[in-house]
Amino acid sequence: MASVDGVSTSTATTANGQSYTAGVSNDGLTNEDFLKLMMEELKLQDPTKPMDSASMLDSQMQMSSIQTNLSTIEAMESLQNSFSQMALAASTDVIGRIVEDGNIGQDGNPKSFQVTSVESDEGKVVATGYQVIGYDSESGSLILAEDMSKIDYDNITKIY
């Protein structure tokens, strides 16, 4: 068993005394690693029984497709993260304001919240705030619930 840069290979010997690669283990193989292994197999092959070139090409194409898919996934995740950060930055204008989330309270009026913060939760913008439960006309201040509530930013229907 040989190991180079975390890639382990095992070799075996044919009845004619020719050695060949019997196994390769590492989930992190790249196209370059595949080409190195393929070149080594070509060097060690039995000249009377050459490797099937169509099979080698098919394997190379599969490796290339996998690498392309992984690169695409990384790019999409980066793009998704950028959009999430932009949405979070845009949502900060509701901090300190009164918003409605489209839900109706027990009194039949829309539920209102005073927003204290916004955050990104798994790519979704969520506002946090206290529900407005009344208004004190003597002091001119809002009466807020004691517990904070989470509000889906996409469901905010009005901002005051």
DSSP file (Angstrom, degrees, kcal/mol; ACC not computed):
  #  RESIDUE AA STRUCTURE BP1 BP2  ACC     N-H-->O    O-->H-N    N-H-->O    O-->H-N    TCO  KAPPA ALPHA  PHI   PSI    X-CA   Y-CA   Z-CA
    1    1 A M              0   0    0      0, 0.0     2,-0.3     0, 0.0     9,-0.2   0.000 360.0 360.0 360.0 123.7    0.0    0.0    0.0
    2    2 A A  E     -A    9   0A   0      7,-2.7     7,-3.1     2,-0.0     2,-0.4  -0.832 360.0-162.7-110.5 149.4    1.5    3.3   -1.1
    3    3 A S  E     +A    8   0A   0     -2,-0.3     2,-0.4     5,-0.2     5,-0.2  -0.986  11.9 171.8-137.2 126.8    0.4    6.8    0.1
    4    4 A V  E >  S-A    7   0A   0      3,-2.3     3,-2.4    -2,-0.4    -2,-0.0  -0.990  75.1 -18.3-134.0 123.7    1.1   10.1   -1.6
    5    5 A D  T 3  S-     0   0    0     -2,-0.4     3,-0.1     1,-0.3    -1,-0.1   0.847 128.6 -50.2  50.6  39.9   -0.5   13.4   -0.4
    6    6 A G  T 3  S+     0   0    0      1,-0.2     2,-0.6    20,-0.0    -1,-0.3   0.441 112.3 119.9  82.1  -1.0   -3.3   11.5    1.3
    7    7 A V  E <   -A    4   0A   0     -3,-2.4    -3,-2.3    19,-0.1     2,-0.4  -0.882  48.5-159.4 -99.8 119.6   -4.1    9.3   -1.7
    8    8 A S  E     -AB   3  25A   0     17,-2.0    17,-2.7    -2,-0.6     2,-0.4  -0.831  10.3-177.0-101.9 134.1   -3.6    5.6   -0.9
    9    9 A T  E     -AB   2  24A   0     -7,-3.1    -7,-2.7    -2,-0.4     2,-0.4  -0.950  11.0-157.9-126.2 149.2   -3.1    3.0   -3.6
   10   10 A S  E     - B   0  23A   0     13,-2.4    12,-3.2    -2,-0.4    13,-1.7  -0.978  11.4-155.3-124.2 143.0   -2.7   -0.7   -3.5
   11   11 A T  E     - B   0  21A   0     -2,-0.4     2,-0.3    10,-0.3    10,-0.2  -0.785   7.5-169.8-115.5 158.7   -1.1   -2.8   -6.1
   12   12 A A  E     - B   0  20A   0      8,-2.5     8,-2.5    -2,-0.3     2,-0.4  -0.886  18.8-124.2-137.7 169.1   -1.4   -6.4   -7.2
   13   13 A T  E     - B   0  19A   0     -2,-0.3     6,-0.3     6,-0.2     5,-0.0  -0.960  17.8-134.3-123.0 135.3    0.5   -8.7   -9.5
   14   14 A T    >   -     0   0    0      4,-3.4     3,-1.7    -2,-0.4     6,-0.0  -0.219  36.7 -97.7 -76.2 173.9   -0.8  -10.6  -12.4
   15   15 A A  T 3  S+     0   0    0      1,-0.3    -1,-0.1     2,-0.1    -2,-0.0   0.766 126.4  57.3 -62.6 -25.5    0.0  -14.3  -13.1
   16   16 A N  T 3  S-     0   0    0      2,-0.1    -1,-0.3     1,-0.0     3,-0.1   0.421 123.3-104.8 -86.0   0.8    2.7  -13.0  -15.6
   17   17 A G  S <  S+     0   0    0     -3,-1.7     2,-0.3     1,-0.3    -2,-0.1   0.523  74.6 140.5  89.7   4.9    4.4  -10.9  -12.9
   18   18 A Q        -     0   0    0      1,-0.0    -4,-3.4    -5,-0.0    -1,-0.3  -0.658  43.9-140.0 -82.0 134.8    3.0   -7.6  -14.1
   19   19 A S  E     +B   13   0A   0     -2,-0.3     2,-0.3    -6,-0.3    -6,-0.2  -0.692  25.2 173.2 -94.0 150.4    2.0   -5.2  -11.3
   20   20 A Y  E     -B   12   0A   0     -8,-2.5    -8,-2.5    -2,-0.3     2,-0.6  -0.965  40.8 -90.2-148.8 162.1   -1.1   -3.0  -11.5
   21   21 A T  E     +B   11   0A   0     -2,-0.3   -10,-0.3   -10,-0.2     3,-0.1  -0.660  37.2 179.0 -78.5 120.4   -3.1   -0.7   -9.4
   22   22 A A  E     +     0   0A   0    -12,-3.2     2,-0.3    -2,-0.6   -11,-0.2   0.728  62.8   1.8 -95.3 -25.3   -5.7   -2.7   -7.5
   23   23 A G  E     -B   10   0A   0    -13,-1.7   -13,-2.4     2,-0.0     2,-0.4  -0.986  50.2-161.4-162.8 150.7   -7.3    0.1   -5.5
   24   24 A V  E     -B    9   0A   0     -2,-0.3     2,-0.5   -15,-0.2   -15,-0.2  -1.000  12.6-167.3-133.9 133.4   -7.3    3.8   -4.8
   25   25 A S  E     +B    8   0A   0    -17,-2.7   -17,-2.0    -2,-0.4     2,-0.1  -0.970  38.4  94.8-131.4 122.5   -8.8    5.5   -1.8
   26   26 A N    >   -     0   0    0     -2,-0.5     3,-0.8   -19,-0.2   -19,-0.1  -0.419  49.0-147.8 166.9 123.8   -9.4    9.2   -1.2
   27   27 A D  T 3  S+     0   0    0      1,-0.2   -20,-0.1    -2,-0.1    -2,-0.0   0.606  93.9  69.8 -74.9 -10.0  -12.6   11.2   -1.8
   28   28 A G  T 3   +     0   0    0    -22,-0.1    -1,-0.2     2,-0.0     2,-0.1   0.068  65.3 142.5 -98.2  25.8  -10.5   14.2   -2.6
   29   29 A L    <   -     0   0    0     -3,-0.8     2,-0.2     4,-0.1    -3,-0.0  -0.409  32.5-159.8 -66.5 140.3   -9.0   13.0   -5.9
   30   30 A T     >  -     0   0    0     -2,-0.1     4,-2.2     1,-0.1     5,-0.2  -0.596  35.4 -98.2-110.0 175.7   -8.7   15.7   -8.6
   31   31 A N  H  > S+     0   0    0      1,-0.2     4,-2.5     2,-0.2     5,-0.2   0.879 125.4  54.7 -60.2 -37.6   -8.4   15.5  -12.4
   32   32 A E  H  > S+     0   0    0      2,-0.2     4,-2.2     1,-0.2    -1,-0.2   0.912 107.4  49.2 -63.8 -42.3   -4.7   15.8  -12.0
   33   33 A D  H  > S+     0   0    0      1,-0.2     4,-2.4     2,-0.2    -1,-0.2   0.915 110.5  51.2 -61.7 -42.3   -4.5   12.9   -9.6
   34   34 A F  H  X S+     0   0    0     -4,-2.2     4,-2.6     1,-0.2    -2,-0.2   0.919 109.5  49.6 -61.7 -43.8   -6.6   10.8  -12.0
   35   35 A L  H  X S+     0   0    0     -4,-2.5     4,-2.5     2,-0.2    -1,-0.2   0.895 109.5  51.6 -64.3 -38.8   -4.2   11.7  -14.9
   36   36 A K  H  X S+     0   0    0     -4,-2.2     4,-2.1     2,-0.2    -1,-0.2   0.927 112.3  46.3 -61.6 -44.6   -1.2   10.7  -12.8
   37   37 A L  H  X S+     0   0    0     -4,-2.4     4,-2.3     1,-0.2    -2,-0.2   0.901 112.0  50.6 -64.7 -40.5   -2.8    7.4  -11.9
   38   38 A M  H  X S+     0   0    0     -4,-2.6     4,-2.2     2,-0.2    -2,-0.2   0.910 110.4  49.3 -64.7 -41.6   -3.8    6.7  -15.6
   39   39 A M  H  X S+     0   0    0     -4,-2.5     4,-2.1     2,-0.2    -1,-0.2   0.892 110.6  51.0 -64.6 -39.0   -0.2    7.5  -16.8
   40   40 A E  H  X S+     0   0    0     -4,-2.1     4,-1.9     2,-0.2    -2,-0.2   0.908 110.0  49.6 -64.8 -40.9    1.2    5.1  -14.2
   41   41 A E  H  X S+     0   0    0     -4,-2.3     4,-0.8     1,-0.2    -2,-0.2   0.894 109.2  52.1 -64.2 -38.8   -1.2    2.4  -15.3
   42   42 A L  H >< S+     0   0    0     -4,-2.2     3,-0.5     1,-0.2    -1,-0.2   0.892 109.5  49.9 -64.1 -38.5   -0.2    3.0  -18.9
   43   43 A K  H 3< S+     0   0    0     -4,-2.1    -1,-0.2     1,-0.2    -2,-0.2   0.879 117.2  40.3 -64.8 -37.5    3.5    2.6  -17.9
   44   44 A L  H 3< S+     0   0    0     -4,-1.9    -1,-0.2    -5,-0.1    -2,-0.2   0.428  89.2 119.5 -94.5   1.2    2.9   -0.6  -16.1
   45   45 A Q  S << S-     0   0    0     -4,-0.8   -26,-0.1    -3,-0.5   -25,-0.0  -0.260  73.4-104.7 -70.9 155.0    0.4   -2.3  -18.5
   46   46 A D    >   -     0   0    0      3,-0.4     3,-1.7     1,-0.1    -1,-0.1  -0.676  25.3-143.2 -74.9 120.8    1.0   -5.6  -20.2
   47   47 A P  T 3  S+     0   0    0      0, 0.0    -1,-0.1     0, 0.0    -2,-0.1   0.756 100.4  55.6 -61.8 -23.2    1.9   -4.7  -23.8
   48   48 A T  T 3  S+     0   0    0      1,-0.3    -2,-0.0    -3,-0.0    -3,-0.0   0.655 115.9  37.5 -82.9 -13.8    0.1   -7.8  -25.0
   49   49 A K  S <  S-     0   0    0     -3,-1.7    -3,-0.4     0, 0.0    -1,-0.3  -0.622  84.2-169.6-134.6  74.3   -3.1   -6.7  -23.2
   50   50 A P        -     0   0    0      0, 0.0    -8,-0.1     0, 0.0     3,-0.0  -0.207  30.2 -95.0 -66.9 157.7   -3.4   -2.9  -23.6
   51   51 A M        -     0   0    0      1,-0.1     2,-0.8    -9,-0.1     3,-0.1  -0.306  41.0-101.6 -68.0 153.8   -5.9   -0.9  -21.6
   52   52 A D     >  -     0   0    0      1,-0.2     4,-1.8     2,-0.1     3,-0.2  -0.702  30.0-160.3 -78.2 111.2   -9.2    0.0  -23.2
   53   53 A S  H  > S+     0   0    0     -2,-0.8     4,-2.5     1,-0.2     5,-0.2   0.827  88.9  57.4 -66.8 -31.9   -8.8    3.7  -24.3
   54   54 A A  H  > S+     0   0    0      2,-0.2     4,-2.3     1,-0.2    -1,-0.2   0.901 107.1  49.1 -64.0 -39.7  -12.6    4.2  -24.5
   55   55 A S  H  > S+     0   0    0     -3,-0.2     4,-2.3     2,-0.2    -2,-0.2   0.903 111.1  49.4 -65.5 -41.7  -12.9    3.2  -20.8
   56   56 A M  H  X S+     0   0    0     -4,-1.8     4,-2.3     2,-0.2    -2,-0.2   0.922 112.0  48.0 -63.5 -43.9  -10.1    5.5  -19.8
   57   57 A L  H  X S+     0   0    0     -4,-2.5     4,-2.4     2,-0.2    -2,-0.2   0.890 110.3  52.0 -64.6 -39.9  -11.7    8.4  -21.7
   58   58 A D  H  X S+     0   0    0     -4,-2.3     4,-2.1     2,-0.2    -1,-0.2   0.915 110.1  49.0 -62.3 -43.2  -15.1    7.7  -20.2
   59   59 A S  H  X S+     0   0    0     -4,-2.3     4,-2.3     1,-0.2    -2,-0.2   0.907 110.8  50.4 -62.9 -42.0  -13.5    7.8  -16.7
   60   60 A Q  H  X S+     0   0    0     -4,-2.3     4,-2.4     1,-0.2    -2,-0.2   0.900 109.7  50.6 -63.7 -40.6  -11.8   11.1  -17.4
   61   61 A M  H  X S+     0   0    0     -4,-2.4     4,-2.4     2,-0.2    -1,-0.2   0.884 109.6  50.7 -65.3 -38.5  -15.0   12.6  -18.7
   62   62 A Q  H  X S+     0   0    0     -4,-2.1     4,-2.4     2,-0.2    -2,-0.2   0.919 110.8  48.8 -64.7 -42.8  -16.8   11.5  -15.5
   63   63 A M  H  X S+     0   0    0     -4,-2.3     4,-2.4     1,-0.2    -2,-0.2   0.915 111.7  49.6 -62.1 -42.4  -14.0   13.0  -13.4
   64   64 A S  H  X S+     0   0    0     -4,-2.4     4,-2.4     1,-0.2    -2,-0.2   0.898 110.6  49.9 -64.0 -41.4  -14.3   16.3  -15.4
   65   65 A S  H  X S+     0   0    0     -4,-2.4     4,-2.6     2,-0.2    -1,-0.2   0.906 110.5  49.8 -64.1 -42.1  -18.1   16.4  -14.9
   66   66 A I  H  X S+     0   0    0     -4,-2.4     4,-2.5     2,-0.2    -2,-0.2   0.927 111.5  48.7 -62.2 -45.1  -17.8   15.8  -11.2
   67   67 A Q  H  X S+     0   0    0     -4,-2.4     4,-2.2     1,-0.2    -2,-0.2   0.905 111.8  49.3 -62.6 -41.7  -15.2   18.6  -10.9
   68   68 A T  H  X S+     0   0    0     -4,-2.4     4,-2.3     2,-0.2    -1,-0.2   0.915 111.0  49.9 -63.5 -43.4  -17.4   21.0  -13.0
   69   69 A N  H  X S+     0   0    0     -4,-2.6     4,-2.4     1,-0.2    -2,-0.2   0.905 110.2  50.1 -62.1 -42.2  -20.4   20.2  -10.8
   70   70 A L  H  X S+     0   0    0     -4,-2.5     4,-2.2     1,-0.2    -1,-0.2   0.903 111.0  49.2 -64.0 -40.4  -18.5   20.8   -7.6
   71   71 A S  H  X S+     0   0    0     -4,-2.2     4,-2.2     2,-0.2    -1,-0.2   0.897 110.7  50.6 -64.9 -40.0  -17.3   24.2   -9.0
   72   72 A T  H  X S+     0   0    0     -4,-2.3     4,-2.5     2,-0.2    -2,-0.2   0.909 109.2  51.0 -64.2 -42.0  -20.8   25.1  -10.0
   73   73 A I  H  X S+     0   0    0     -4,-2.4     4,-2.5     2,-0.2    -2,-0.2   0.921 109.9  49.7 -61.6 -44.4  -22.1   24.3   -6.5
   74   74 A E  H  X S+     0   0    0     -4,-2.2     4,-2.1     1,-0.2    -1,-0.2   0.913 111.9  48.3 -61.1 -42.5  -19.4   26.4   -4.9
   75   75 A A  H  X S+     0   0    0     -4,-2.2     4,-2.3     1,-0.2    -2,-0.2   0.904 111.7  49.3 -65.2 -41.1  -20.3   29.3   -7.1
   76   76 A M  H  X S+     0   0    0     -4,-2.5     4,-2.6     2,-0.2    -2,-0.2   0.896 110.2  50.6 -66.3 -39.9  -24.0   29.0   -6.4
   77   77 A E  H  X S+     0   0    0     -4,-2.5     4,-2.2     2,-0.2    -1,-0.2   0.897 111.1  49.1 -63.9 -39.8  -23.4   28.9   -2.6
   78   78 A S  H  X S+     0   0    0     -4,-2.1     4,-2.1     2,-0.2    -2,-0.2   0.910 112.3  47.9 -64.9 -42.7  -21.3   32.0   -2.9
   79   79 A L  H  X S+     0   0    0     -4,-2.3     4,-2.4     2,-0.2    -2,-0.2   0.904 110.9  51.1 -63.8 -42.6  -24.0   33.8   -4.9
   80   80 A Q  H  X S+     0   0    0     -4,-2.6     4,-2.2     1,-0.2    -2,-0.2   0.903 109.6  50.5 -62.1 -41.6  -26.7   32.7   -2.5
   81   81 A N  H  X S+     0   0    0     -4,-2.2     4,-2.2     2,-0.2    -1,-0.2   0.892 109.2  51.6 -63.6 -39.9  -24.6   34.1    0.4
   82   82 A S  H  X S+     0   0    0     -4,-2.1     4,-2.2     2,-0.2    -2,-0.2   0.927 110.6  47.6 -63.3 -45.0  -24.1   37.4   -1.4
   83   83 A F  H  X S+     0   0    0     -4,-2.4     4,-2.4     1,-0.2    -1,-0.2   0.891 110.7  52.5 -63.3 -38.8  -27.9   37.7   -2.0
   84   84 A S  H  X S+     0   0    0     -4,-2.2     4,-2.2     1,-0.2    -1,-0.2   0.911 110.1  47.9 -63.3 -42.2  -28.6   36.9    1.7
   85   85 A Q  H  X S+     0   0    0     -4,-2.2     4,-2.3     2,-0.2    -2,-0.2   0.879 111.5  50.5 -66.7 -37.9  -26.1   39.6    2.8
   86   86 A M  H  X S+     0   0    0     -4,-2.2     4,-2.2     2,-0.2    -2,-0.2   0.911 110.8  48.8 -65.4 -42.2  -27.7   42.1    0.5
   87   87 A A  H  X S+     0   0    0     -4,-2.4     4,-1.5     2,-0.2    -2,-0.2   0.894 111.4  50.2 -64.6 -39.9  -31.2   41.3    1.8
   88   88 A L  H  X S+     0   0    0     -4,-2.2     4,-0.6     2,-0.2    -2,-0.2   0.923 110.7  48.7 -64.5 -44.1  -30.0   41.6    5.4
   89   89 A A  H >< S+     0   0    0     -4,-2.3     3,-0.8     1,-0.2    -2,-0.2   0.897 111.6  50.0 -62.8 -39.7  -28.4   45.0    4.7
   90   90 A A  H >< S+     0   0    0     -4,-2.2     3,-0.8     1,-0.2    -1,-0.2   0.787 105.5  58.0 -69.2 -26.8  -31.6   46.2    3.0
   91   91 A S  H >< S+     0   0    0     -4,-1.5     3,-1.7     1,-0.2    -1,-0.2   0.592  79.7  87.1 -82.1  -9.5  -33.8   45.1    5.9
   92   92 A T  G X<  +     0   0    0     -3,-0.8     3,-1.4    -4,-0.6    -1,-0.2   0.670  69.8  79.0 -66.2 -14.6  -32.0   47.2    8.5
   93   93 A D  G <  S+     0   0    0     -3,-0.8    -1,-0.3     1,-0.2    -2,-0.1   0.638  85.4  61.3 -69.3 -11.4  -34.3   50.1    7.8
   94   94 A V  G X  S+     0   0    0     -3,-1.7     3,-2.2     2,-0.1    21,-0.4   0.567  73.1 117.5 -90.4  -8.3  -37.1   48.6    9.8
   95   95 A I  T <  S+     0   0    0     -3,-1.4    21,-0.2     1,-0.3     3,-0.1  -0.415  86.4  11.3 -62.7 128.3  -35.1   48.6   13.1
   96   96 A G  T 3  S+     0   0    0     19,-3.2    -1,-0.3     1,-0.3     2,-0.2   0.337 109.0 109.8  86.4  -5.6  -36.9   50.8   15.6
   97   97 A R  S <  S-     0   0    0     -3,-2.2    18,-2.5    18,-0.1     2,-0.5  -0.565  72.7-111.8-100.6 165.1  -40.0   51.0   13.4
   98   98 A I  E     +C  114   0B   0     16,-0.2    62,-3.5    -2,-0.2     2,-0.3  -0.829  40.5 179.9 -95.2 130.9  -43.5   49.6   13.9
   99   99 A V  E     -CD 113 159B   0     14,-2.7    14,-2.5    -2,-0.5     2,-0.4  -0.913  22.4-141.4-129.8 157.3  -44.4   46.9   11.3
  100  100 A E  E     -CD 112 158B   0     58,-2.0    57,-2.8    -2,-0.3    58,-1.1  -0.936   3.0-161.2-114.5 143.2  -47.3   44.6   10.6
  101  101 A D  E     -     0   0B   0     10,-1.0     3,-0.1    -2,-0.4    11,-0.1   0.290  48.0-103.9-107.6   9.6  -46.9   41.0    9.6
  102  102 A G  E    S+     0   0B   0      9,-0.4     2,-0.2     1,-0.3    54,-0.1   0.319  83.1 122.4  88.5 -10.4  -50.3   40.4    8.0
  103  103 A N  E     -     0   0B   0      8,-0.2     8,-3.1     1,-0.0     2,-0.4  -0.585  58.0-131.5 -85.7 150.8  -51.6   38.4   11.0
  104  104 A I  E     -C  110   0B   0      6,-0.3     5,-0.0    -2,-0.2    -1,-0.0  -0.866  18.5-137.8-104.2 133.6  -54.7   39.4   12.9
  105  105 A G    >   -     0   0    0      4,-3.4     3,-1.8    -2,-0.4     6,-0.0  -0.163  33.8 -92.4 -79.5 178.4  -54.7   39.6   16.7
  106  106 A Q  T 3  S+     0   0    0      1,-0.3    -1,-0.1     2,-0.1    -2,-0.0   0.755 125.4  60.0 -64.0 -25.0  -57.4   38.4   19.1
  107  107 A D  T 3  S-     0   0    0      2,-0.2    -1,-0.3     1,-0.0    -3,-0.0   0.479 119.0-109.9 -83.2  -0.7  -58.9   41.9   19.0
  108  108 A G  S <  S+     0   0    0     -3,-1.8    -2,-0.1     1,-0.3     3,-0.0   0.409  83.5 114.4  89.2  -2.5  -59.5   41.7   15.2
  109  109 A N  S    S-     0   0    0      1,-0.1    -4,-3.4    -5,-0.0    -1,-0.3  -0.664  78.1 -89.0 -98.3 156.7  -56.8   44.2   14.4
  110  110 A P  E     -C  104   0B   0      0, 0.0     2,-0.3     0, 0.0    -6,-0.3  -0.353  47.1-108.6 -61.7 142.3  -53.5   43.5   12.6
  111  111 A K  E     -     0   0B   0     -8,-3.1   -10,-1.0    -3,-0.0    -9,-0.4  -0.562  37.8-162.8 -72.8 134.0  -50.6   42.5   14.8
  112  112 A S  E     -C  100   0B   0     20,-0.5    20,-2.8    -2,-0.3     2,-0.3  -0.908   6.3-169.3-119.9 148.5  -48.0   45.2   15.1
  113  113 A F  E     -CE  99 131B   0    -14,-2.5   -14,-2.7    -2,-0.3     2,-0.7  -0.989  23.1-135.6-136.7 143.6  -44.4   44.9   16.3
  114  114 A Q  E     -CE  98 130B   0     16,-3.0    16,-1.9    -2,-0.3     2,-0.3  -0.910  34.9-134.3 -96.3 116.1  -41.6   47.3   17.2
  115  115 A V  E     + E   0 129B   0    -18,-2.5   -19,-3.2    -2,-0.7    14,-0.3  -0.520  30.9 172.9 -78.2 130.2  -38.5   45.9   15.5
  116  116 A T  E     -     0   0B   0     12,-3.4     2,-0.3     1,-0.3    13,-0.2   0.664  64.7  -5.8-107.1 -24.5  -35.4   45.7   17.7
  117  117 A S  E     - E   0 128B   0     11,-1.8    11,-3.1   -23,-0.1     2,-0.3  -0.989  52.4-143.5-162.0 163.5  -33.1   43.8   15.3
  118  118 A V  E     + E   0 127B   0     -2,-0.3     2,-0.3     9,-0.2     9,-0.2  -0.977  23.2 171.2-131.4 149.1  -32.8   41.9   12.1
  119  119 A E  E     - E   0 126B   0      7,-2.4     7,-3.0    -2,-0.3     2,-0.6  -0.967  34.6-110.7-150.5 164.5  -30.7   38.8   11.4
  120  120 A S  E     - E   0 125B   0     -2,-0.3     2,-0.6     5,-0.2     5,-0.2  -0.899  27.6-171.9-101.7 124.9  -30.1   36.2    8.8
  121  121 A D  E >  S- E   0 124B   0      3,-3.4     3,-1.2    -2,-0.6    -2,-0.0  -0.905  75.2 -31.3-121.1 100.8  -31.3   32.7    9.7
  122  122 A E  T 3  S-     0   0    0     -2,-0.6    -1,-0.1     1,-0.3     3,-0.1   0.900 126.4 -45.8  55.2  45.1  -30.2   30.1    7.2
  123  123 A G  T 3  S+     0   0    0      1,-0.2     2,-0.4   -42,-0.0    -1,-0.3   0.394 119.2 108.6  84.7  -3.4  -30.4   32.6    4.4
  124  124 A K  E <   -E  121   0B   0     -3,-1.2    -3,-3.4   -37,-0.0     2,-0.4  -0.903  69.5-124.9-110.7 134.7  -33.8   34.0    5.4
  125  125 A V  E     -E  120   0B   0     -2,-0.4    28,-1.7    -5,-0.2    29,-0.4  -0.638  30.0-174.8 -80.7 129.2  -34.1   37.5    6.9
  126  126 A V  E     -EF 119 152B   0     -7,-3.0    -7,-2.4    -2,-0.4     2,-0.3  -0.991  12.0-151.8-127.3 129.4  -35.9   37.5   10.3
  127  127 A A  E     -EF 118 151B   0     24,-3.0    24,-3.5    -2,-0.4     2,-0.4  -0.757   9.2-154.7 -96.1 147.1  -36.8   40.6   12.3
  128  128 A T  E     +EF 117 150B   0    -11,-3.1   -12,-3.4    -2,-0.3   -11,-1.8  -0.970  30.8 128.5-122.1 138.2  -37.1   40.4   16.1
  129  129 A G  E     -EF 115 149B   0     20,-2.4    20,-3.5    -2,-0.4     2,-0.4  -0.978  53.2 -82.6-169.7-179.5  -39.2   42.8   18.1
  130  130 A Y  E     -EF 114 148B   0    -16,-1.9   -16,-3.0    -2,-0.3     2,-0.2  -0.834  43.5-116.7-102.0 136.4  -41.9   43.3   20.7
  131  131 A Q  E     -E  113   0B   0     16,-0.6    14,-2.8    -2,-0.4     2,-0.6  -0.523  25.7-125.7 -71.6 135.9  -45.6   43.1   19.9
  132  132 A V  E     + F   0 144B   0    -20,-2.8   -20,-0.5    -2,-0.2    12,-0.2  -0.733  34.4 171.5 -81.4 119.6  -47.4   46.3   20.4
  133  133 A I  E     -     0   0B   0     10,-2.9     2,-0.3    -2,-0.6    11,-0.2   0.475  58.3 -24.5-110.1  -4.0  -50.4   45.5   22.7
  134  134 A G  E     - F   0 143B   0      9,-1.3     9,-2.8     2,-0.0     2,-0.4  -0.992  54.9-107.9 178.1-177.7  -51.6   49.1   23.3
  135  135 A Y  E     - F   0 142B   0     -2,-0.3     2,-0.9     7,-0.3     7,-0.2  -0.993  17.9-143.9-138.4 127.9  -51.0   52.8   23.5
  136  136 A D  E  >> - F   0 141B   0      5,-3.2     4,-2.1    -2,-0.4     5,-1.1  -0.814  13.0-169.9 -93.2 106.7  -50.8   54.9   26.6
  137  137 A S  T  45S+     0   0    0     -2,-0.9    -1,-0.2     1,-0.2     5,-0.0   0.786  81.6  57.7 -70.5 -27.0  -52.4   58.2   25.7
  138  138 A E  T  45S+     0   0    0      1,-0.2    -1,-0.2    -3,-0.1    -2,-0.0   0.939 120.8  25.9 -68.4 -46.0  -51.3   59.9   28.9
  139  139 A S  T  45S-     0   0    0      2,-0.2    -2,-0.2     0, 0.0    -1,-0.2   0.643 101.5-129.5 -92.3 -15.0  -47.6   59.2   28.4
  140  140 A G  T  <5 +     0   0    0     -4,-2.1     2,-0.3     1,-0.3    -3,-0.2   0.788  65.7 123.2  73.3  26.8  -47.8   59.0   24.6
  141  141 A S  E   < -F  136   0B   0     -5,-1.1    -5,-3.2     1,-0.0    -1,-0.3  -0.836  63.5-106.1-122.9 160.6  -45.9   55.8   24.5
  142  142 A L  E     -F  135   0B   0     -2,-0.3     2,-0.6    -7,-0.2    -7,-0.3  -0.485  22.9-133.6 -78.8 149.3  -46.5   52.3   23.2
  143  143 A I  E     -F  134   0B   0     -9,-2.8   -10,-2.9    -2,-0.2    -9,-1.3  -0.938  30.8-164.9-103.0 120.4  -47.3   49.4   25.5
  144  144 A L  E     -F  132   0B   0     -2,-0.6   -12,-0.2   -12,-0.2   -31,-0.1  -0.786  22.2-107.3-110.5 148.7  -45.2   46.4   24.4
  145  145 A A  E     -     0   0B   0    -14,-2.8    -1,-0.1    -2,-0.3   -12,-0.0  -0.307  27.5-126.1 -64.1 155.6  -45.4   42.7   25.2
  146  146 A E  E    S+     0   0B   0    -16,-0.1     2,-0.3     2,-0.1    -1,-0.1   0.825  89.1  66.4 -76.1 -31.1  -42.7   41.5   27.6
  147  147 A D  E    S-     0   0B   0      1,-0.0   -16,-0.6   -16,-0.0     2,-0.1  -0.711  83.0-123.0 -96.9 142.3  -41.5   38.7   25.3
  148  148 A M  E     -F  130   0B   0     -2,-0.3     2,-0.3   -18,-0.1   -18,-0.2  -0.449  24.2-153.0 -77.1 153.5  -39.8   39.2   21.9
  149  149 A S  E     -F  129   0B   0    -20,-3.5   -20,-2.4    -2,-0.1     2,-0.4  -0.926  11.7-127.7-125.6 151.9  -41.2   37.7   18.8
  150  150 A K  E     -F  128   0B   0     -2,-0.3     2,-0.4   -22,-0.2   -22,-0.2  -0.835  23.7-164.4 -97.8 138.9  -39.6   36.7   15.5
  151  151 A I  E     -F  127   0B   0    -24,-3.5   -24,-3.0    -2,-0.4     2,-0.6  -0.988  23.1-124.4-126.6 126.3  -41.2   38.1   12.3
  152  152 A D  E >   -F  126   0B   0     -2,-0.4     3,-2.0   -26,-0.2     4,-0.4  -0.585  20.3-145.8 -68.2 116.8  -40.5   36.8    8.9
  153  153 A Y  G >  S+     0   0    0    -28,-1.7     3,-1.4    -2,-0.6    -1,-0.2   0.839  96.6  60.0 -56.8 -35.6  -39.2   39.8    7.0
  154  154 A D  G 3  S+     0   0    0    -29,-0.4    -1,-0.3     1,-0.3   -28,-0.1   0.707 101.9  55.1 -67.0 -18.5  -40.9   38.7    3.8
  155  155 A N  G <  S+     0   0    0     -3,-2.0     2,-0.3     2,-0.0    -1,-0.3   0.462  74.9 120.0 -93.8  -1.8  -44.3   38.8    5.5
  156  156 A I    <   +     0   0    0     -3,-1.4   -55,-0.3    -4,-0.4     3,-0.1  -0.488  34.9 176.5 -67.2 124.5  -44.1   42.4    6.7
  157  157 A T        +     0   0    0    -57,-2.8     2,-0.3    -2,-0.3    -1,-0.2   0.742  60.6  22.3-103.0 -28.2  -47.0   44.2    5.1
  158  158 A K  E     -D  100   0B   0    -58,-1.1   -58,-2.0     0, 0.0     2,-0.4  -0.995  57.0-161.1-141.7 146.8  -46.7   47.7    6.5
  159  159 A I  E      D   99   0B   0     -2,-0.3   -60,-0.2   -60,-0.2   -65,-0.0  -0.997 360.0 360.0-128.1 128.7  -44.0   49.8    8.0
  160  160 A Y              0   0    0    -62,-3.5   -61,-0.1    -2,-0.4    -1,-0.1   0.368 360.0 360.0-112.3 360.0  -44.7   52.9   10.2
